[in-house]
Amino acid sequence: MTWLLFILGAMVAGFVQGLTGFAFALIAMSFWVWVLPPQLAAPLLVFASIWSHVISLSQEKKQLVLSRQLVLPYLIAGLIGVPLGTYLLQIIQADTFKMILGFFLVLWCPVMLFNPQFKTIQHSGKLTDSCIGFIGGILGGLGGFCGAIPSAWVMLKQLSKAQQRYILRHFNFAIQLFTLGTYLWQGLINQSHLPYLALLIVFVSIPAILGAKLFYKISELLFKRMILSLLFSAGCFLLASQFI
């Protein structure tokens, strides 16, 4: 049962990551939390997220490649925020943090289905984008939720699905890569991870490719609804995990 849930979680999360550009950790953990201890799961989540990013990036259509200036404000500030999040992890109760984030997602996602228009947000500049990236970096350091706030923000800015996915994919890739380097430096990846890493390479690749290909076939509205459904489900999972 352990290996079955592990593989199933990897496949579903790989597909979602290929499609949306984020959410591997949120999806995979809904499966893995029942069979893997956090110390084992955390490095696997980061590695698999990076691997699925690499696979789906290989499927990027050249004509849809966007300017790096779109993601740089989020990226630079996010990398600065990661160490602060790691430090806060030693102070803030993890259960309290997860409950607050869970409530935010559960309340925010249904509101976004009504497509609220905020002109101030839509015309905000790079400084505000950097602040959102900084918060995302902190959340990444706190618990691997680096995509939650940026995904909400780019949706409020009414960016196209291609721009949203581009920002989220490259932002999360950089944050996760930085985190993986930290794990390696701290010696948190050892021989016990090797069998799992091998399975991840095998079972994440094809779903990530399929998700990346499906992205070009769905509408803006369907993409938005899928993102909101994923975030809402993640919020419910975070809240439920505090009572199980």
Residue pairs with C-beta under 8 A, 6 or more apart in sequence:
1 35
2 35
2 36
3 199
5 31
5 32
5 34
5 35
6 31
6 32
6 35
6 36
6 196
6 199
7 199
7 203
8 31
9 27
9 28
9 29
9 30
9 31
9 32
10 28
10 48
10 199
10 200
10 203
10 204
11 203
11 204
11 207
12 27
12 28
12 31
12 207
13 23
13 24
13 25
13 27
13 28
13 31
13 48
13 52
13 204
14 24
14 48
14 52
14 55
14 203
14 204
14 205
14 206
14 207
14 208
14 211
15 207
15 208
15 210
15 211
16 23
16 24
16 27
16 211
16 230
17 23
17 24
17 27
17 49
17 52
17 53
17 56
17 208
17 211
18 52
18 55
18 56
18 59
18 207
18 208
18 209
18 210
18 211
18 212
18 213
18 214
18 215
19 211
19 212
19 214
19 215
19 226
20 165
20 168
20 211
20 215
20 223
20 226
20 227
20 230
21 53
21 56
21 164
21 165
21 166
21 167
21 168
21 169
21 170
21 172
22 146
22 147
22 151
22 168
22 169
22 171
22 172
23 147
23 230
23 231
23 234
24 45
24 48
24 49
24 52
25 45
25 46
25 49
25 144
25 145
26 145
26 147
26 148
26 230
26 234
26 237
27 230
27 234
28 45
28 48
29 41
29 45
29 237
30 233
30 234
30 237
32 41
32 44
32 45
33 41
33 241
36 44
39 188
40 192
40 193
40 196
42 144
42 183
42 188
43 180
43 183
43 188
43 189
43 193
44 193
44 196
44 197
44 200
45 144
46 144
46 176
46 179
46 180
46 183
47 180
47 189
47 197
47 200
48 200
48 204
49 172
49 173
49 176
50 173
50 176
50 177
50 180
51 200
51 201
51 204
51 205
51 208
52 204
52 205
52 208
53 169
53 172
53 173
53 176
55 204
55 205
55 208
55 209
55 212
56 169
56 208
56 209
56 211
56 212
57 169
57 173
58 209
59 209
59 212
59 213
60 212
61 216
64 162
64 216
66 162
66 163
66 166
70 163
70 166
70 167
71 166
71 167
71 170
71 171
73 126
73 127
73 129
73 130
73 133
74 129
74 130
74 132
74 133
74 136
74 150
74 167
74 171
75 133
75 170
75 171
75 174
76 130
76 133
77 130
77 131
77 132
77 133
77 134
77 137
78 133
78 134
78 136
78 137
78 140
78 146
78 150
78 171
78 174
78 175
79 137
79 174
79 175
79 178
80 134
80 137
81 133
81 134
81 135
81 136
81 137
81 138
81 140
81 141
82 137
82 138
82 140
82 141
82 175
82 178
82 179
82 182
83 141
84 137
84 138
84 141
85 137
85 138
85 139
85 140
85 141
85 142
86 141
86 142
86 182
87 141
88 138
88 141
88 142
89 141
89 142
89 143
92 142
94 142
94 143
95 242
97 142
97 143
98 143
98 238
98 241
98 242
99 238
99 239
99 242
101 139
101 145
101 148
101 235
101 238
102 234
102 235
102 236
102 237
102 238
102 239
102 242
103 235
103 239
104 148
104 235
105 148
105 231
105 232
105 234
105 235
105 238
106 232
106 235
106 236
106 239
108 152
108 231
109 228
109 229
109 231
109 232
109 235
110 232
112 152
112 155
112 156
112 224
112 228
113 225
113 228
116 156
117 158
118 156
121 153
121 156
121 157
122 156
122 157
122 158
124 157
129 153
132 149
132 150
132 153
133 150
133 171
135 149
136 146
136 147
136 148
136 149
136 150
136 171
136 175
137 146
137 175
139 145
139 146
139 148
139 149
140 146
140 175
140 176
140 179
141 179
144 179
146 171
146 172
146 175
146 176
147 168
147 171
147 172
148 231
148 234
150 167
150 168
150 171
151 164
151 168
151 227
151 231
152 231
154 163
154 164
154 167
154 168
155 164
155 224
155 227
155 228
159 167
160 220
161 215
161 218
161 220
161 223
161 224
164 223
164 227
165 215
165 223
183 189
215 223
218 226
